[in-house]
Amino acid sequence: MKKKQIALWLIPLILLLLLIPFIVPSPLSIAGAESVDLPRYEPVVLTNPNPEPVATEEVPWTNSSATREKALLGPHADAFTRNEQGIACGYQDGTIYVKMEERIIQNTRVIFTWVQIADPSQFRAQFTAPYPSEGALYATKLAERERAVLTMNGDYCVGIRQGVVIRNGIEYRRVEPDRYDQLIIDGDGNFHILRAPQLSDIDSYSGSILHSFIFGPALVIDGELVDIGTEHDYMPNSTFKKKAQRQILCQMDTLSYLIITTEGPEQSKDGGFSLYDAAQLAYDCGAKQAYTMDGGSSTWLVLGTDRISNSNGRNLRKITDIVYFVTAEPDPAGAKP
């Protein structure tokens, strides 16, 4: 009788042991990613590594007496590399290098954009209209307006009422971040991510702040994968589990960045990434810091003035702000910006 009871007790234990490999996630838990060779970036030697900080000019906002700063220099026309369809896929001059690679993971087109700059002033951000207006434009128009080499969407801070908002060293808002994680980019271009901080935590930050963003959540901090919890741990309107277009901004090293842009179900059936898989992907790419920017139909990636993301052009949304990178040296061909 005892032997029979022991046998009955052992059966579920054995079944549980057999199921463990399927229950416990592997180090790379993204379905379909195990067979994908993730891109690795090797830094290049910029030929003009110590340029003067980016010079700017004051220009008026449309229908406003206010002004904003715009980079004086624009991309060099002959510095872009293009694919067979004539779409830009890379850029290099003496002060900035951009390399794009694509992979198909989870039936989803994922774009990895590596950016290396010579000076922190080349990392810029701008609103579409004077803050706090919710005026919006397509990112391709904003890229052309700001003379950007590379452009991505921002954090939609005009629609999110919490947190500290700083752009190009100018503070626009200082209120409690509530439960939002806050990304601070210092004057050297380094990322500092504060998880659900109080305003006092941001006030106590002693370094100079070039930009601060309020979206998130944080995905990787100091090289460690973050336990992002659930939507209810963060903000009720967040979509962690849903497959969607995602935009992840990462720092890889000093003045070296990675933008991970995923398409979604709008572009391919069953496509898109959950936030958990996006976090794992950023970590597996070796990000030191990784932070979620606005996504969904606001996901934009523009090289020069060529739209790279959202390949079928569906559900393109006008946006209220951008993050972008500019050159710090004149075009040797003498082209006007």
C-alpha positions as CSV (number, residue, x, y, z in Angstrom):
1,M,0.0,0.0,0.0
2,K,2.8,2.4,0.9
3,K,4.6,1.6,-2.4
4,K,1.5,2.4,-4.3
5,Q,1.1,5.7,-2.5
6,I,4.7,6.7,-3.2
7,A,4.3,5.8,-6.9
8,L,1.2,8.0,-7.1
9,W,3.1,10.8,-5.4
10,L,6.1,10.5,-7.7
11,I,4.1,10.6,-11.0
12,P,3.2,14.4,-10.8
13,L,6.7,15.2,-9.5
14,I,8.2,13.5,-12.6
15,L,5.8,15.3,-14.9
16,L,6.7,18.6,-13.3
17,L,10.4,17.9,-13.8
18,L,9.8,17.1,-17.4
19,L,7.9,20.4,-17.9
20,I,10.6,22.6,-16.2
21,P,12.5,23.3,-19.5
22,F,9.3,24.7,-20.9
23,I,8.2,26.7,-17.9
24,V,11.5,28.4,-17.1
25,P,12.5,30.9,-19.8
26,S,15.9,30.6,-21.5
27,P,18.3,33.5,-21.4
28,L,16.9,34.6,-24.8
29,S,13.2,34.0,-24.3
30,I,12.0,35.7,-27.5
31,A,10.1,33.3,-29.7
32,G,12.0,32.9,-33.0
33,A,15.0,34.8,-31.8
34,E,17.1,31.7,-30.9
35,S,17.9,31.2,-34.6
36,V,18.5,34.9,-35.3
37,D,22.0,36.3,-35.4
38,L,21.5,39.5,-33.5
39,P,23.6,42.4,-34.9
40,R,26.7,43.5,-33.0
41,Y,28.2,47.0,-33.4
42,E,31.9,47.7,-33.6
43,P,32.8,51.3,-33.0
44,V,34.3,53.3,-35.9
45,V,37.0,55.9,-35.8
46,L,35.5,59.3,-36.6
47,T,37.8,61.4,-38.6
48,N,36.7,64.6,-36.8
49,P,36.3,63.4,-33.2
50,N,36.6,66.8,-31.5
51,P,34.4,69.2,-33.4
52,E,33.1,72.5,-32.0
53,P,29.7,72.0,-30.4
54,V,26.8,72.2,-32.8
55,A,26.2,75.8,-33.8
56,T,22.5,76.8,-33.8
57,E,20.4,79.7,-35.1
58,E,17.3,81.1,-33.6
59,V,14.2,80.7,-35.8
60,P,10.6,81.7,-35.1
61,W,7.9,79.2,-34.6
62,T,5.1,79.3,-37.2
63,N,2.5,81.9,-36.1
64,S,4.3,82.6,-32.9
65,S,6.6,85.3,-31.5
66,A,8.6,82.7,-29.7
67,T,11.8,81.3,-31.1
68,R,13.6,77.9,-31.1
69,E,17.2,76.8,-31.9
70,K,17.9,75.0,-35.1
71,A,21.2,73.4,-36.1
72,L,23.0,75.5,-38.7
73,L,24.5,72.5,-40.5
74,G,22.6,69.9,-42.4
75,P,23.4,66.3,-43.6
76,H,26.0,65.9,-46.3
77,A,24.2,64.7,-49.5
78,D,26.9,62.3,-50.5
79,A,27.4,60.8,-47.0
80,F,24.3,58.6,-47.2
81,T,24.5,55.0,-48.3
82,R,21.4,53.7,-50.1
83,N,19.9,50.3,-50.9
84,E,18.8,49.1,-54.3
85,Q,15.5,50.9,-53.9
86,G,17.3,54.2,-53.3
87,I,16.3,54.3,-49.7
88,A,18.9,55.6,-47.2
89,C,20.3,52.8,-45.0
90,G,23.5,54.4,-43.5
91,Y,25.4,57.7,-43.1
92,Q,28.9,58.7,-42.3
93,D,30.8,62.0,-42.1
94,G,33.6,63.0,-39.8
95,T,31.4,63.6,-36.7
96,I,28.5,61.1,-37.0
97,Y,28.1,57.5,-38.1
98,V,24.8,55.7,-38.6
99,K,24.5,52.0,-39.4
100,M,21.1,50.2,-39.9
101,E,20.5,46.5,-39.9
102,E,17.3,44.5,-40.1
103,R,16.1,41.2,-38.8
104,I,12.9,39.3,-38.9
105,I,12.0,38.2,-35.4
106,Q,8.6,36.9,-34.3
107,N,7.3,37.5,-37.8
108,T,8.2,41.1,-37.2
109,R,10.6,43.5,-39.0
110,V,13.0,44.8,-36.4
111,I,15.4,47.7,-37.3
112,F,18.6,48.1,-35.3
113,T,20.1,51.6,-35.8
114,W,23.5,52.2,-34.4
115,V,24.6,55.8,-33.9
116,Q,28.0,57.2,-32.9
117,I,28.6,60.9,-32.5
118,A,31.6,63.0,-31.7
119,D,30.0,65.6,-29.4
120,P,27.0,65.5,-27.1
121,S,25.5,68.6,-28.7
122,Q,24.7,66.4,-31.8
123,F,22.1,64.6,-29.7
124,R,19.1,66.9,-29.9
125,A,15.3,67.0,-29.3
126,Q,12.6,69.3,-30.4
127,F,8.9,70.0,-30.2
128,T,6.7,70.2,-33.3
129,A,5.2,73.5,-32.0
130,P,5.8,75.7,-29.0
131,Y,5.5,73.8,-25.7
132,P,2.9,72.9,-24.5
133,S,1.0,72.9,-27.8
134,E,-0.1,69.5,-29.1
135,G,0.5,70.6,-32.7
136,A,1.7,67.7,-34.7
137,L,3.5,66.9,-38.0
138,Y,4.9,63.8,-39.8
139,A,8.4,63.1,-38.6
140,T,9.7,63.3,-42.2
141,K,8.7,67.0,-42.2
142,L,10.3,67.6,-38.8
143,A,13.5,65.9,-39.9
144,E,13.8,68.2,-42.9
145,R,12.9,71.2,-40.8
146,E,15.6,70.5,-38.2
147,R,18.3,69.4,-40.6
148,A,18.6,66.1,-39.0
149,V,20.7,63.1,-40.1
150,L,18.6,60.7,-38.1
151,T,15.2,61.2,-36.5
152,M,12.9,59.2,-34.2
153,N,9.7,60.0,-32.4
154,G,9.9,61.4,-28.8
155,D,7.9,60.7,-25.7
156,Y,4.7,62.7,-26.2
157,C,5.3,64.6,-23.1
158,V,2.7,67.2,-24.0
159,G,0.1,64.5,-23.5
160,I,1.6,63.1,-20.4
161,R,1.2,65.6,-17.6
162,Q,3.7,64.1,-15.2
163,G,7.4,64.4,-14.8
164,V,10.3,66.8,-15.6
165,V,10.7,67.9,-19.3
166,I,14.0,69.3,-20.4
167,R,15.0,69.7,-24.1
168,N,18.4,70.9,-25.2
169,G,19.2,72.2,-21.7
170,I,15.9,74.2,-21.4
171,E,13.5,73.2,-18.7
172,Y,9.8,73.3,-19.7
173,R,8.1,71.4,-16.9
174,R,8.9,70.3,-13.3
175,V,6.1,68.2,-11.6
176,E,6.0,64.9,-9.8
177,P,6.7,61.9,-12.2
178,D,4.0,59.9,-10.5
179,R,4.8,56.2,-11.3
180,Y,6.7,57.0,-14.5
181,D,10.4,56.1,-14.9
182,Q,12.4,59.2,-15.9
183,L,15.3,59.2,-18.4
184,I,17.9,61.9,-17.9
185,I,20.6,62.5,-20.5
186,D,23.5,64.5,-19.0
187,G,25.7,67.1,-20.6
188,D,28.1,64.3,-21.7
189,G,25.4,62.4,-23.5
190,N,25.2,59.7,-20.9
191,F,21.9,58.1,-19.8
192,H,20.7,58.0,-16.2
193,I,17.3,56.2,-15.6
194,L,15.4,56.9,-12.4
195,R,12.8,54.3,-11.5
196,A,9.5,55.9,-10.3
197,P,11.4,58.8,-8.8
198,Q,10.1,61.6,-6.6
199,L,10.7,65.1,-7.7
200,S,13.2,65.4,-4.9
201,D,15.2,62.6,-6.5
202,I,15.5,64.6,-9.8
203,D,16.2,67.9,-7.9
204,S,19.1,66.1,-6.1
205,Y,20.7,65.2,-9.4
206,S,23.9,67.2,-9.4
207,G,25.0,67.0,-13.1
208,S,24.0,69.1,-16.0
209,I,20.9,67.8,-17.9
210,L,20.8,68.0,-21.6
211,H,17.4,66.2,-22.0
212,S,14.9,64.5,-19.8
213,F,12.1,62.2,-21.0
214,I,8.9,60.9,-19.3
215,F,7.6,57.7,-20.9
216,G,9.2,54.4,-20.1
217,P,9.4,52.0,-18.5
218,A,13.1,51.4,-18.1
219,L,14.1,48.1,-19.6
220,V,17.9,47.9,-18.9
221,I,19.8,49.8,-16.2
222,D,23.5,49.6,-15.8
223,G,23.6,46.5,-18.0
224,E,21.0,44.6,-15.9
225,L,17.6,43.5,-17.2
226,V,14.9,45.3,-15.3
227,D,11.9,43.5,-13.8
228,I,9.3,45.8,-15.3
229,G,6.4,44.2,-13.5
230,T,2.9,44.7,-15.0
231,E,0.9,47.4,-16.5
232,H,-0.8,48.0,-13.2
233,D,2.6,48.3,-11.5
234,Y,3.5,51.1,-13.9
235,M,0.6,53.0,-15.4
236,P,-2.9,51.7,-16.0
237,N,-2.9,52.7,-19.7
238,S,0.4,50.9,-20.5
239,T,0.4,48.0,-22.9
240,F,3.1,45.6,-21.7
241,K,1.7,42.3,-23.0
242,K,0.1,43.5,-26.2
243,K,2.1,43.0,-29.5
244,A,2.7,46.4,-30.9
245,Q,5.2,48.7,-32.6
246,R,7.9,49.5,-30.1
247,Q,10.7,52.2,-30.0
248,I,13.5,51.5,-27.6
249,L,16.3,54.1,-27.0
250,C,19.6,52.6,-25.7
251,Q,23.0,53.8,-24.7
252,M,25.8,51.3,-25.7
253,D,28.9,53.3,-24.7
254,T,30.2,56.8,-24.6
255,L,28.4,58.8,-27.3
256,S,27.3,55.5,-28.8
257,Y,23.6,54.6,-29.0
258,L,21.2,52.0,-30.4
259,I,17.6,52.5,-31.5
260,I,15.6,49.3,-31.7
261,T,12.5,49.9,-33.8
262,T,9.9,47.1,-34.2
263,E,7.0,47.0,-36.6
264,G,3.7,45.6,-35.4
265,P,0.5,43.8,-36.3
266,E,-0.4,46.7,-38.6
267,Q,2.5,45.8,-40.8
268,S,2.5,42.0,-40.6
269,K,0.0,39.4,-39.4
270,D,0.7,38.4,-35.8
271,G,3.7,40.8,-35.8
272,G,4.8,43.1,-33.0
273,F,6.6,42.8,-29.7
274,S,5.4,42.7,-26.1
275,L,7.4,45.0,-23.9
276,Y,8.8,42.0,-22.1
277,D,10.3,40.7,-25.4
278,A,11.5,44.2,-26.3
279,A,13.3,44.4,-22.9
280,Q,15.0,41.0,-23.5
281,L,16.0,42.1,-27.0
282,A,17.7,45.3,-25.8
283,Y,19.5,43.3,-23.1
284,D,20.7,40.6,-25.5
285,C,22.0,43.4,-27.8
286,G,24.3,44.5,-24.9
287,A,22.6,47.8,-24.0
288,K,24.0,49.5,-20.9
289,Q,20.8,51.5,-20.6
290,A,17.5,51.0,-22.4
291,Y,14.3,53.0,-22.2
292,T,10.9,52.9,-23.9
293,M,9.8,55.8,-25.9
294,D,6.4,56.4,-27.4
295,G,5.3,53.5,-29.8
296,G,2.3,52.2,-31.6
297,S,1.4,54.4,-34.6
298,S,3.7,57.1,-33.3
299,T,6.7,54.9,-34.1
300,W,8.9,56.8,-36.5
301,L,12.4,56.3,-37.8
302,V,13.8,58.7,-40.5
303,L,17.2,58.7,-42.1
304,G,17.7,62.1,-43.8
305,T,14.2,62.5,-45.1
306,D,13.6,58.9,-45.9
307,R,11.0,57.0,-43.8
308,I,12.5,53.8,-42.7
309,S,10.0,52.3,-40.3
310,N,6.4,51.4,-40.9
311,S,7.2,49.8,-44.2
312,N,3.6,49.6,-45.6
313,G,2.8,53.2,-44.6
314,R,-0.4,52.3,-42.7
315,N,-1.6,54.2,-39.7
316,L,1.1,56.9,-39.9
317,R,0.5,59.3,-37.1
318,K,1.6,62.9,-36.8
319,I,3.7,63.5,-33.7
320,T,4.4,66.3,-31.2
321,D,8.1,65.9,-30.6
322,I,11.2,64.2,-31.9
323,V,14.7,63.0,-30.9
324,Y,17.3,63.5,-33.6
325,F,21.0,63.5,-34.4
326,V,22.8,66.1,-36.4
327,T,26.2,66.6,-38.0
328,A,28.8,68.9,-36.5
329,E,30.8,69.7,-39.6
330,P,30.2,71.6,-42.8
331,D,29.4,69.7,-46.0
332,P,32.8,69.6,-47.9
333,A,30.8,69.7,-51.1
334,G,29.5,73.1,-50.1
335,A,25.8,72.1,-50.2
336,K,23.4,74.5,-48.5
337,P,21.7,73.1,-45.4
